[in-house]
Amino acid sequence: MASRFGFQQEVPQIPTDRGRGAALCVAGWVVLATHASAQEIEPRSYANLPVGLNIAVTGAVHSSGGLSTDPSVPLDDAHLKIDGAVLAYVRSLDMWGNSGRIDAIIPYARLRGTAALAGQQFERHIEGLADPRVRAAINFYGAPALGMREFAAHRPDLVIGASVQLSLPLGQYDDSRVVNLGNNRFALKTEVGMSKTMGPWIVDVATAVNVYGRNGDYLGGQVRQQAPIYAIQSNVTRNFDGGVWAALGYTYYRGGRTTVSGVERDDEIGSSRAGLSFLVPIDRANSLKFAASRGISVRTGTDFDTIGVFWQHVWLSSPD
């Protein structure tokens, strides 16, 4: 019988702290949900999950500084704040004998503040949907598709995987303004990464390429195009008893030079960020995750700080 929230009562059957901890590791990718995906720091993104696991995530994010939903917008003297809320869903799958997952995220945000663009001051107060995202991922080495009983006995070592994420141009967008919550274009992120488990420690490294579609309605009908942004990130995670874990991460991203109506701009990005994440299980089905990140070396338009808190609920749709 389903619970009053629509979740299956088999949730408490998730065994062992290790299995529970792995099941609760997927909220990291929502920390910068209202910003470009090249800037994200996501620990444990290649952790194995038992087949049939469902994860619902909701949370709140606050960012402030020289931020933008589009990292190539060269803002000066920015004093902007974004308060966001996110809803996400993750489903683990058997993908040709390997563990995989699909996930989706819907971000909602409110932006307010002032900044300068090309020497002109402007003020912005907006609220609405940011661009939703969908993603598919597969671990094609070292993470076989396992049911819950097999998963509880499995000991991870080296895992290699890949993912593809699509951002949909459904967010709030005003063609007369530079700063918006949506980007009015499709964006595709492809990533390849690896994870190595050494006792209670997990080290992961991933490289990604972000490519962008054309925005044909930029500032009154101009055509705006953007070169790819290349990113690399690494995270070190420490597991503790009871499913608790903490992670330190770093990412560097470069590229993204834009062209507006055939005129190339000198706005290439070359920035880095560092972040901390901490997860505490509440019980076998629920957990809280806290995350924070800030710019280390930055260019104009990407210097911001972010903090977030997230609640996760997990349940098995077909426990064995």
C-alpha positions in Angstrom: 0.0 0.0 0.0 1.3 3.4 -0.9 2.0 5.9 1.9 0.1 9.2 2.1 2.9 10.8 0.0 2.6 8.2 -2.7 5.8 6.4 -1.8 5.9 2.6 -1.4 6.1 1.2 2.1 9.0 -1.0 1.0 11.4 2.0 1.6 12.5 0.7 5.1 13.8 -2.5 3.5 17.0 -0.8 2.2 19.7 -2.6 4.1 23.1 -1.7 5.5 24.7 1.7 6.0 26.8 1.3 2.8 23.7 0.7 0.6 21.8 3.5 2.3 24.7 5.9 1.9 25.0 5.2 -1.8 21.3 5.6 -2.3 21.5 9.1 -0.7 24.3 10.6 -2.8 22.6 12.1 -5.8 21.5 15.6 -4.6 24.8 17.3 -5.5 23.8 18.1 -9.0 21.0 20.4 -7.9 23.2 22.8 -6.0 23.7 25.2 -9.0 20.4 24.3 -10.7 19.7 27.9 -11.7 23.2 28.4 -13.1 25.1 27.1 -16.1 26.0 23.4 -15.8 29.6 24.0 -16.5 30.0 25.5 -13.0 28.6 22.6 -11.1 30.5 20.6 -8.5 28.9 17.2 -8.1 30.6 14.6 -5.8 29.8 10.9 -6.1 28.1 11.3 -9.5 29.4 7.9 -10.5 28.4 6.0 -7.4 26.6 2.7 -8.1 22.9 2.4 -7.1 20.8 -0.7 -6.8 18.4 -1.2 -9.7 14.8 0.0 -9.1 15.7 2.8 -6.7 13.7 6.0 -6.9 14.9 9.3 -5.3 12.9 12.5 -4.9 14.8 15.6 -4.1 13.6 19.1 -3.0 15.7 21.9 -1.8 16.5 25.6 -1.5 19.5 27.5 -2.9 20.9 31.0 -2.3 23.5 32.6 -4.5 25.0 36.1 -4.4 27.7 38.1 -6.1 28.6 38.6 -9.8 26.5 35.7 -10.9 24.4 35.0 -14.0 22.4 32.1 -15.3 24.6 32.5 -18.4 28.3 32.6 -17.4 29.5 34.4 -20.5 27.5 37.6 -19.7 30.3 40.0 -18.7 28.7 41.8 -15.7 30.7 44.5 -13.8 30.1 45.7 -10.2 27.4 43.0 -9.8 25.4 42.8 -6.7 22.9 40.1 -7.6 21.1 37.5 -5.5 19.2 34.4 -6.6 17.0 32.5 -4.2 15.9 29.2 -5.8 13.8 26.1 -5.1 14.3 22.8 -6.9 12.4 19.6 -7.5 14.2 16.6 -8.8 13.6 12.9 -9.5 16.2 10.1 -10.1 15.5 6.5 -11.2 18.2 3.9 -11.3 18.1 1.4 -14.2 19.7 -1.7 -15.6 21.3 -0.5 -18.8 22.6 -3.5 -20.7 23.9 -5.2 -17.6 25.4 -2.0 -16.2 24.0 0.4 -13.6 22.5 3.6 -15.0 20.1 6.3 -14.1 17.8 8.9 -15.5 17.0 12.1 -13.7 15.1 15.4 -14.2 15.2 18.7 -12.4 12.8 21.6 -12.3 14.3 24.9 -10.8 12.3 27.9 -9.8 14.1 31.1 -8.8 13.9 34.8 -7.9 16.7 37.1 -9.0 17.2 40.7 -7.7 20.0 43.2 -7.7 22.1 45.6 -9.7 25.0 45.3 -12.1 26.7 47.1 -15.0 27.0 45.9 -18.6 29.2 47.7 -21.1 29.3 50.7 -18.7 25.6 51.0 -18.2 23.9 50.3 -14.8 20.8 48.3 -14.6 18.5 46.9 -12.0 16.7 43.6 -12.3 13.9 41.9 -10.3 12.5 38.7 -11.8 10.9 35.5 -10.6 10.0 32.4 -12.5 11.0 29.0 -13.9 14.6 28.5 -14.9 15.6 26.0 -17.6 14.6 22.4 -16.7 17.1 19.6 -17.3 17.0 15.9 -18.1 19.9 13.5 -18.0 20.8 9.9 -18.7 23.9 8.3 -17.2 25.6 4.9 -17.4 28.5 3.3 -15.5 30.0 1.1 -18.1 32.9 -0.3 -16.0 33.0 -1.5 -12.5 29.4 -1.0 -11.6 27.2 -3.9 -12.7 23.4 -3.7 -12.5 22.5 -5.3 -9.1 19.3 -5.9 -7.1 19.3 -4.8 -3.5 20.5 -8.1 -2.0 23.4 -8.3 -4.5 24.2 -4.6 -4.1 24.5 -4.9 -0.3 27.3 -7.4 -0.7 29.0 -5.6 -3.6 32.3 -3.7 -2.9 33.0 -0.9 -5.4 36.5 -0.3 -6.7 37.1 1.6 -9.9 34.0 2.8 -11.7 34.0 4.5 -15.1 30.9 6.1 -16.6 29.4 8.8 -18.8 26.3 11.0 -19.0 24.4 13.3 -21.3 22.3 16.2 -20.0 19.9 18.3 -22.0 18.8 21.8 -20.8 15.4 22.8 -22.2 14.6 26.5 -23.1 11.5 26.7 -21.0 12.6 29.2 -18.4 11.6 32.8 -18.0 13.1 34.9 -20.8 12.7 38.5 -21.9 14.4 39.4 -25.2 14.8 43.0 -24.2 17.0 42.1 -21.1 20.5 40.6 -20.8 20.0 38.9 -17.5 17.2 36.2 -17.4 16.4 33.0 -15.6 16.2 31.1 -18.8 18.6 31.1 -21.8 16.2 30.7 -24.7 18.3 27.9 -26.2 19.0 24.3 -25.9 22.2 23.2 -24.2 23.9 19.8 -24.1 26.4 18.6 -21.6 28.4 15.4 -22.2 30.6 14.0 -19.5 33.0 11.1 -18.9 34.3 10.4 -15.4 35.8 7.8 -13.1 35.5 7.0 -9.4 38.0 5.1 -7.2 37.0 3.7 -3.8 39.7 3.2 -1.2 38.2 2.1 2.1 36.2 5.0 3.5 37.6 7.4 0.8 36.2 8.0 -2.7 38.1 10.0 -5.3 36.4 11.0 -8.6 37.4 13.0 -11.6 35.3 14.0 -14.6 35.6 16.0 -17.8 32.7 17.6 -19.6 31.9 19.5 -22.8 29.0 21.9 -22.8 27.6 22.9 -26.2 24.9 25.5 -26.9 22.2 26.0 -29.4 21.5 29.4 -31.1 19.5 32.1 -29.4 17.7 33.8 -32.3 15.9 36.3 -30.1 18.6 38.1 -28.2 18.1 41.8 -27.3 15.5 42.6 -29.8 15.9 39.8 -32.4 19.7 39.5 -32.6 21.3 36.1 -33.1 23.5 35.0 -30.2 25.8 32.0 -30.4 28.3 30.6 -27.9 31.4 28.4 -28.2 31.6 25.3 -26.1 32.7 25.5 -22.5 35.1 22.7 -21.3 35.2 21.7 -17.7 37.1 19.4 -15.4 36.3 18.6 -11.8 37.6 16.4 -9.0 36.1 15.5 -5.6 37.3 13.7 -2.5 34.7 12.1 -0.3 35.0 10.6 3.2 32.4 8.1 4.3 31.5 7.8 8.0 29.4 5.4 10.0 25.7 5.6 9.6 25.7 6.7 6.0 27.1 10.1 6.7 29.6 11.5 4.2 31.5 14.8 3.5 33.1 15.9 0.2 35.5 18.6 -1.0 35.4 19.4 -4.7 37.0 21.6 -7.3 36.1 22.5 -10.8 37.8 24.6 -13.6 35.9 25.6 -16.8 37.1 27.5 -19.8 35.6 28.7 -23.2 32.2 30.1 -24.0 33.2 33.0 -26.2 30.0 34.5 -27.7 29.1 35.9 -31.1 26.2 38.3 -31.5 24.9 38.9 -35.1 28.2 37.8 -36.5 30.4 39.9 -34.2 32.7 38.0 -31.9 33.1 39.2 -28.4 36.1 39.1 -26.1 34.2 37.3 -23.3 35.8 33.9 -23.0 35.6 32.4 -19.5 38.5 30.9 -17.5 37.4 30.3 -13.9 37.5 27.8 -11.0 35.3 27.0 -8.0 35.6 25.0 -4.8 32.8 23.4 -2.9 31.9 21.5 0.3 29.1 19.0 0.7 27.8 17.2 3.8 25.1 14.6 4.0 23.3 13.2 7.1 20.7 10.5 6.9 17.6 11.0 9.1 16.4 7.4 8.7 16.6 4.7 6.1 14.5 6.6 3.6 15.3 10.3 4.2 18.4 12.5 4.4 19.5 16.1 4.5 22.3 17.4 2.4 24.1 20.7 2.8 26.3 22.2 0.2 28.3 25.4 -0.4 30.6 26.7 -3.2 32.5 29.8 -4.1 34.8 31.2 -6.8 38.5 30.7 -6.4 39.9 32.3 -9.5 37.2 34.1 -11.5 36.4 36.4 -14.4 33.7 39.0 -14.4 30.3 37.5 -14.4 31.1 34.3 -12.5 32.2 35.5 -9.1 29.5 34.3 -6.7 28.9 32.3 -3.6 26.2 29.6 -3.2 24.7 27.7 -0.3 22.0 25.1 -0.4 20.1 22.6 1.7 18.2 19.6 0.2 15.9 16.9 1.4 15.9 13.4 -0.2 13.5 10.6 0.0 14.3 7.1 -1.5 12.1 4.1 -2.2 12.3 0.9 -4.1 9.7 0.3 -6.8 10.6 -3.4 -7.1 12.6 -4.6 -4.0 14.0 -8.1 -4.0 
